[in-house]
Amino acid sequence: MYDQKPAKTTLRLKSRRSRRIDLNVSVLVHRPPKEGPQFYESTKTLVVNAHGALVALKGMVAPKQRLILQNTASGEQQECRVVAVNHELTGPPTVAVEFARPAPGFWRIAFPPADWNSSG
């Protein structure tokens, strides 16, 4: 059974669309109009990639819910959807979000990984 674990990990890494980077970017997260009760929350990303991010959010969100992520440094906004909500033992839940369209430039990284340019 031990031999199966590395195979699953390798398969998982191959299925990634773009490399993930541990990066703290200040963002404002809010719901679009008509998507339920409004909330605005300032937070920082934990992990980013060309297709989305992982953020810690105190506000209640659910999988498939649409959100708007705004990069507070640039002011740029991207529509995204909640992919997963992971309730942590301590601290706020971590929320994985996926952009409606890949947006590698959203993070303003000077040298993004090569696979961010071929995202689609």
N, CA, C and O of each residue as an XYZ file, in Angstrom:
480
protein
N       0.813     -1.200      0.000
C       0.000      0.000      0.000
C       0.850      1.255      0.000
O       0.443      2.275     -0.558
N       2.006      1.203      0.605
C       2.875      2.365      0.647
C       3.212      2.845     -0.757
O       3.317      4.052     -0.979
N       3.381      1.944     -1.701
C       3.749      2.313     -3.068
C       2.644      3.100     -3.768
O       2.932      3.847     -4.703
N       1.392      2.954     -3.344
C       0.295      3.647     -4.007
C       0.255      5.140     -3.683
O      -0.183      5.931     -4.518
N       0.695      5.541     -2.505
C       0.620      6.947     -2.114
C       1.440      7.856     -3.028
O       0.918      8.876     -3.478
N       2.702      7.532     -3.321
C       3.439      8.408     -4.241
C       2.795      8.486     -5.621
O       2.834      9.543     -6.251
N       2.215      7.414     -6.097
C       1.567      7.435     -7.407
C       0.400      8.415     -7.409
O       0.219      9.161     -8.371
N      -0.392      8.419     -6.342
C      -1.516      9.355     -6.259
C      -1.022     10.793     -6.205
O      -1.604     11.670     -6.842
N       0.038     11.043     -5.458
C       0.593     12.378     -5.371
C       1.087     12.836     -6.738
O       0.833     13.971     -7.141
N       1.784     11.969     -7.448
C       2.291     12.306     -8.775
C       1.133     12.624     -9.709
O       1.196     13.603    -10.453
N       0.089     11.827     -9.685
C      -1.071     12.061    -10.532
C      -1.698     13.406    -10.188
O      -2.077     14.163    -11.081
N      -1.806     13.700     -8.907
C      -2.401     14.960     -8.478
C      -1.583     16.148     -8.985
O      -2.152     17.131     -9.460
N      -0.267     16.069     -8.891
C       0.578     17.160     -9.359
C       0.463     17.343    -10.863
O       0.480     18.473    -11.352
N       0.347     16.245    -11.604
C       0.230     16.345    -13.055
C      -1.099     16.973    -13.474
O      -1.188     17.577    -14.542
N      -2.131     16.833    -12.638
C      -3.444     17.350    -13.008
C      -3.593     18.846    -12.720
O      -4.593     19.438    -13.127
N      -2.645     19.471    -12.038
C      -2.705     20.904    -11.769
C      -2.600     21.687    -13.074
O      -1.786     21.365    -13.940
N      -3.425     22.711    -13.201
C      -3.390     23.538    -14.406
C      -2.265     24.557    -14.367
O      -1.729     24.937    -15.409
N      -1.904     25.002    -13.167
C      -0.792     25.954    -13.034
C      -0.186     25.825    -11.639
O      -0.853     25.441    -10.679
N       1.083     26.156    -11.564
C       1.826     26.026    -10.306
C       1.266     26.962     -9.248
O       0.884     28.095     -9.540
N       1.224     26.474     -8.027
C       0.783     27.278     -6.891
C       1.985     27.952     -6.250
O       3.085     27.400     -6.225
N       1.754     29.160     -5.730
C       2.808     29.919     -5.065
C       2.269     30.415     -3.731
O       1.180     30.987     -3.670
N       3.034     30.194     -2.658
C       2.690     30.773     -1.363
C       2.959     32.266     -1.454
O       4.111     32.685     -1.564
N       1.898     33.075     -1.408
C       2.058     34.517     -1.595
C       0.949     35.250     -0.858
O      -0.229     34.925     -1.004
N       1.335     36.240     -0.068
C       0.363     37.068      0.640
C       0.079     38.321     -0.169
O       0.922     39.213     -0.269
N      -1.116     38.383     -0.746
C      -1.576     39.545     -1.502
C      -2.822     40.060     -0.792
O      -3.741     39.288     -0.519
N      -2.864     41.343     -0.492
C      -4.047     41.931      0.140
C      -5.182     41.976     -0.875
O      -5.027     42.485     -1.985
N      -6.331     41.430     -0.467
C      -7.500     41.404     -1.337
C      -8.744     41.799     -0.548
O      -8.810     41.633      0.671
N      -9.721     42.322     -1.269
C     -11.043     42.586     -0.729
C     -11.970     41.580     -1.391
O     -11.999     41.473     -2.617
N     -12.718     40.849     -0.596
C     -13.630     39.829     -1.111
C     -15.050     40.298     -0.829
O     -15.362     40.727      0.282
N     -15.907     40.213     -1.840
C     -17.316     40.561     -1.622
C     -18.198     39.787     -2.588
O     -17.735     39.240     -3.589
N     -19.479     39.759     -2.256
C     -20.461     39.105     -3.119
C     -20.914     40.094     -4.179
O     -21.046     41.288     -3.909
N     -21.155     39.591     -5.393
C     -21.741     40.476     -6.412
C     -23.184     40.815     -6.022
O     -23.819     40.068     -5.278
N     -23.698     41.942     -6.527
C     -25.108     42.257     -6.275
C     -25.998     41.091     -6.720
O     -25.676     40.402     -7.688
N     -27.084     40.872     -6.039
C     -28.063     39.820     -6.338
C     -27.560     38.415     -6.037
O     -28.190     37.443     -6.454
N     -26.444     38.276     -5.325
C     -25.909     36.948     -4.978
C     -26.102     36.650     -3.498
O     -25.387     35.820     -2.935
N     -27.043     37.306     -2.876
C     -27.279     37.068     -1.459
C     -26.864     38.267     -0.632
O     -26.519     39.319     -1.170
N     -26.899     38.099      0.691
C     -26.552     39.207      1.580
C     -25.140     39.722      1.277
O     -24.202     38.943      1.108
N     -25.013     41.039      1.214
C     -23.721     41.630      0.914
C     -22.758     41.444      2.082
O     -23.144     41.525      3.248
N     -21.516     41.197      1.746
C     -20.452     41.268      2.734
C     -19.180     41.705      2.036
O     -18.956     41.395      0.867
N     -18.363     42.420      2.761
C     -17.051     42.858      2.294
C     -16.061     42.447      3.358
O     -16.254     42.723      4.542
N     -14.999     41.786      2.932
C     -13.993     41.354      3.895
C     -12.599     41.556      3.319
O     -12.288     41.086      2.225
N     -11.775     42.255      4.067
C     -10.371     42.415      3.702
C      -9.593     41.232      4.269
O      -9.753     40.869      5.435
N      -8.755     40.643      3.434
C      -7.951     39.505      3.866
C      -6.695     39.447      3.009
O      -6.457     40.327      2.182
N      -5.904     38.419      3.209
C      -4.713     38.189      2.387
C      -4.772     36.774      1.845
O      -5.296     35.861      2.483
N      -4.221     36.619      0.654
C      -4.147     35.282      0.084
C      -3.124     34.460      0.855
O      -2.189     35.002      1.445
N      -3.311     33.162      0.842
C      -2.342     32.226      1.422
C      -1.530     31.578      0.306
O      -0.318     31.395      0.416
N      -2.235     31.237     -0.770
C      -1.649     30.588     -1.942
C      -2.339     31.171     -3.172
O      -3.542     31.433     -3.151
N      -1.570     31.374     -4.247
C      -2.159     31.864     -5.494
C      -1.685     31.002     -6.655
O      -0.656     30.333     -6.568
N      -2.452     31.028     -7.746
C      -2.014     30.471     -9.024
C      -2.735     31.230    -10.128
O      -3.492     32.160     -9.850
N      -2.509     30.848    -11.356
C      -3.106     31.570    -12.483
C      -4.626     31.429    -12.524
O      -5.304     32.200    -13.203
N      -5.160     30.451    -11.804
C      -6.593     30.152    -11.863
C      -7.370     30.556    -10.620
O      -8.591     30.406    -10.592
N      -6.689     31.070     -9.574
C      -7.407     31.426     -8.372
C      -6.502     31.566     -7.172
O      -5.332     31.929     -7.290
N      -7.077     31.263     -5.988
C      -6.327     31.473     -4.757
C      -6.944     30.700     -3.605
O      -8.043     30.152     -3.703
N      -6.198     30.677     -2.517
C      -6.679     30.179     -1.241
C      -6.606     31.345     -0.277
O      -5.550     31.955     -0.111
N      -7.739     31.662      0.366
C      -7.808     32.782      1.305
C      -8.471     32.309      2.589
O      -9.206     31.321      2.591
N      -8.209     33.015      3.674
C      -8.912     32.773      4.934
C     -10.040     33.791      5.022
O      -9.808     34.994      4.903
N     -11.271     33.305      5.233
C     -12.436     34.196      5.301
C     -13.254     33.913      6.553
O     -13.528     32.760      6.884
N     -13.638     34.976      7.238
C     -14.527     34.843      8.395
C     -15.986     34.788      7.951
O     -16.814     34.153      8.603
N     -16.297     35.457      6.835
C     -17.661     35.488      6.309
C     -18.102     34.120      5.817
O     -17.288     33.321      5.355
N     -19.383     33.863      5.919
C     -19.934     32.576      5.499
C     -20.062     32.529      3.976
O     -20.725     33.369      3.369
N     -19.418     31.535      3.375
C     -19.540     31.294      1.948
C     -19.746     29.799      1.743
O     -19.492     28.999      2.644
N     -20.208     29.428      0.557
C     -20.501     28.030      0.261
C     -19.944     27.654     -1.106
O     -19.800     28.516     -1.972
N     -19.631     26.380     -1.309
C     -19.156     25.945     -2.630
C     -20.117     26.360     -3.732
O     -21.334     26.354     -3.547
N     -19.557     26.719     -4.875
C     -20.250     27.175     -6.090
C     -20.737     28.617     -6.005
O     -21.228     29.153     -6.998
N     -20.616     29.251     -4.854
C     -21.044     30.634     -4.701
C     -20.119     31.552     -5.486
O     -18.905     31.349     -5.508
N     -20.689     32.554     -6.126
C     -19.890     33.541     -6.860
C     -19.422     34.636     -5.911
O     -20.160     35.070     -5.026
N     -18.175     35.076     -6.112
C     -17.595     36.160     -5.331
C     -16.807     37.066     -6.262
O     -16.515     36.704     -7.402
N     -16.469     38.240     -5.764
C     -15.566     39.148     -6.459
C     -14.324     39.292     -5.586
O     -14.422     39.566     -4.390
N     -13.158     39.106     -6.197
C     -11.877     39.313     -5.535
C     -11.281     40.590     -6.104
O     -11.190     40.744     -7.322
N     -10.879     41.499     -5.242
C     -10.243     42.733     -5.690
C      -8.837     42.807     -5.112
O      -8.653     42.735     -3.897
N      -7.854     42.951     -5.983
C      -6.465     43.149     -5.570
C      -6.385     44.585     -5.052
O      -6.534     45.530     -5.826
N      -6.151     44.757     -3.754
C      -6.210     46.108     -3.190
C      -5.073     46.996     -3.679
O      -5.226     48.217     -3.693
N      -3.941     46.431     -4.080
C      -2.828     47.237     -4.582
C      -3.122     47.805     -5.971
O      -2.818     48.964     -6.250
N      -3.714     46.981     -6.837
C      -3.962     47.409     -8.216
C      -5.388     47.905     -8.447
O      -5.639     48.652     -9.393
N      -6.311     47.500     -7.598
C      -7.717     47.833     -7.796
C      -8.436     46.899     -8.748
O      -9.658     46.975     -8.880
N      -7.700     46.013     -9.417
C      -8.309     45.083    -10.372
C      -9.236     44.113     -9.645
O      -8.955     43.678     -8.529
N     -10.349     43.784    -10.305
C     -11.322     42.841     -9.764
C     -11.459     41.640    -10.691
O     -11.340     41.767    -11.910
N     -11.708     40.480    -10.104
C     -11.966     39.262    -10.863
C     -13.149     38.539    -10.246
O     -13.238     38.391     -9.027
N     -14.058     38.090    -11.108
C     -15.146     37.242    -10.641
C     -14.577     35.854    -10.413
O     -13.735     35.384    -11.179
N     -15.040     35.202     -9.355
C     -14.590     33.846     -9.067
C     -15.727     33.073     -8.424
O     -16.783     33.626     -8.116
N     -15.492     31.794     -8.230
C     -16.480     30.973     -7.525
C     -15.767     30.172     -6.455
O     -14.596     29.821     -6.598
N     -16.482     29.888     -5.386
C     -15.933     29.104     -4.291
C     -15.858     27.642     -4.731
O     -16.850     27.067     -5.180
N     -14.687     27.059     -4.599
C     -14.484     25.658     -4.956
C     -14.590     24.785     -3.709
O     -15.166     23.698     -3.757
N     -14.036     25.259     -2.596
C     -14.054     24.472     -1.358
C     -13.941     25.398     -0.160
O     -13.314     26.455     -0.228
N     -14.563     24.982      0.941
C     -14.445     25.668      2.225
C     -13.914     24.647      3.213
O     -14.552     23.626      3.466
N     -12.742     24.924      3.771
C     -12.108     24.001      4.716
C     -12.125     24.613      6.106
O     -11.450     25.611      6.358
N     -12.891     24.022      7.003
C     -13.001     24.536      8.369
C     -11.779     24.077      9.157
O     -11.531     22.880      9.303
N     -11.024     25.044      9.658
C      -9.789     24.783     10.386
C     -10.095     24.590     11.871
O     -11.129     25.041     12.363
N      -9.187     23.916     12.579
C      -9.356     23.738     14.016
C      -9.226     25.062     14.755
O      -9.923     25.305     15.740
N      -8.329     25.913     14.274
C      -8.172     27.244     14.855
C      -8.174     28.266     13.718
O      -7.697     27.989     12.617
N      -8.706     29.423     13.996
C      -8.727     30.476     12.987
C      -9.889     30.330     12.022
O     -10.679     29.390     12.117
N      -9.983     31.271     11.092
C     -11.095     31.252     10.137
C     -10.935     30.127      9.112
O      -9.831     29.622      8.907
N     -12.037     29.737      8.470
C     -11.957     28.728      7.408
C     -11.090     29.214      6.249
O     -11.010     30.413      5.982
N     -10.447     28.275      5.569
C      -9.740     28.614      4.338
C     -10.668     28.303      3.177
O     -11.357     27.283      3.167
N     -10.672     29.195      2.205
C     -11.606     29.110      1.083
C     -10.812     29.099     -0.218
O     -10.034     30.013     -0.494
N     -11.018     28.056     -1.010
C     -10.400     27.974     -2.334
C     -11.353     28.599     -3.338
O     -12.526     28.234     -3.406
N     -10.835     29.552     -4.121
C     -11.645     30.201     -5.147
C     -10.982     30.020     -6.506
O      -9.757     29.976     -6.620
N     -11.825     29.917     -7.535
C     -11.365     29.747     -8.909
C     -11.894     30.908     -9.735
O     -13.086     31.211     -9.692
N     -11.007     31.564    -10.493
C     -11.433     32.655    -11.362
C     -12.367     32.141    -12.450
O     -12.263     30.990    -12.875
N     -13.281     33.001    -12.899
C     -14.163     32.653    -14.018
C     -13.337     32.401    -15.279
O     -13.680     31.544    -16.093
N     -12.247     33.154    -15.436
C     -11.284     32.972    -16.538
C      -9.894     33.081    -15.940
O      -9.684     33.894    -15.040
N      -8.928     32.283    -16.412
C      -7.567     32.401    -15.874
C      -7.081     33.849    -15.935
O      -7.328     34.558    -16.911
N      -6.388     34.275    -14.881
C      -5.923     35.664    -14.799
C      -4.553     35.718    -14.133
O      -4.432     36.231    -13.020
N      -3.515     35.196    -14.797
C      -2.193     35.182    -14.172
C      -1.655     36.568    -13.845
O      -0.865     36.698    -12.910
N      -2.048     37.608    -14.575
C      -1.579     38.962    -14.313
C      -2.205     39.607    -13.089
O      -1.713     40.627    -12.607
N      -3.281     39.027    -12.581
C      -3.994     39.589    -11.438
C      -3.098     39.751    -10.219
O      -3.271     40.693     -9.444
N      -2.150     38.849    -10.042
C      -1.305     38.840     -8.846
C      -0.112     39.779     -8.946
O       0.573     40.007     -7.948
N       0.152     40.330    -10.128
C       1.257     41.275    -10.322
C       2.597     40.682     -9.873
O       3.344     41.302     -9.116
N       2.880     39.484    -10.350
C       4.138     38.806    -10.042
C       5.107     39.075    -11.189
O       4.776     38.849    -12.352
N       6.301     39.557    -10.859
C       7.287     39.912    -11.886
C       7.744     38.699    -12.696
O       7.929     38.799    -13.909
N       7.926     37.563    -12.038
C       8.411     36.374    -12.727
C       7.499     35.187    -12.426
O       7.866     34.313    -11.642
N       6.307     35.146    -13.045
C       5.403     34.021    -12.775
C       5.966     32.729    -13.366
O       6.765     32.774    -14.302
N       5.560     31.584    -12.830
C       5.997     30.304    -13.403
C       5.627     30.213    -14.874
O       4.633     30.794    -15.307
N       6.423     29.489    -15.633
C       6.211     29.363    -17.086
C       4.824     28.830    -17.423
O       4.240     29.239    -18.427
N       4.282     27.919    -16.603
C       2.977     27.326    -16.936
C       1.818     28.304    -16.748
O       0.695     27.989    -17.140
N       2.050     29.468    -16.167
C       0.981     30.458    -16.037
C       0.662     31.096    -17.376
O      -0.463     31.549    -17.584
N       1.606     31.143    -18.274
C       1.389     31.771    -19.577
C       0.626     30.871    -20.536
O       0.052     31.355    -21.511
N       0.611     29.567    -20.274
C      -0.095     28.646    -21.157
C      -1.423     28.214    -20.564
O      -2.020     27.243    -21.029
N      -1.896     28.923    -19.540
C      -3.147     28.554    -18.861
C      -4.327     28.794    -19.773
O      -4.367     29.758    -20.538
N      -5.282     27.897    -19.674
C      -6.451     28.083    -20.516
C      -7.655     27.394    -20.088
O      -8.692     27.497    -20.743
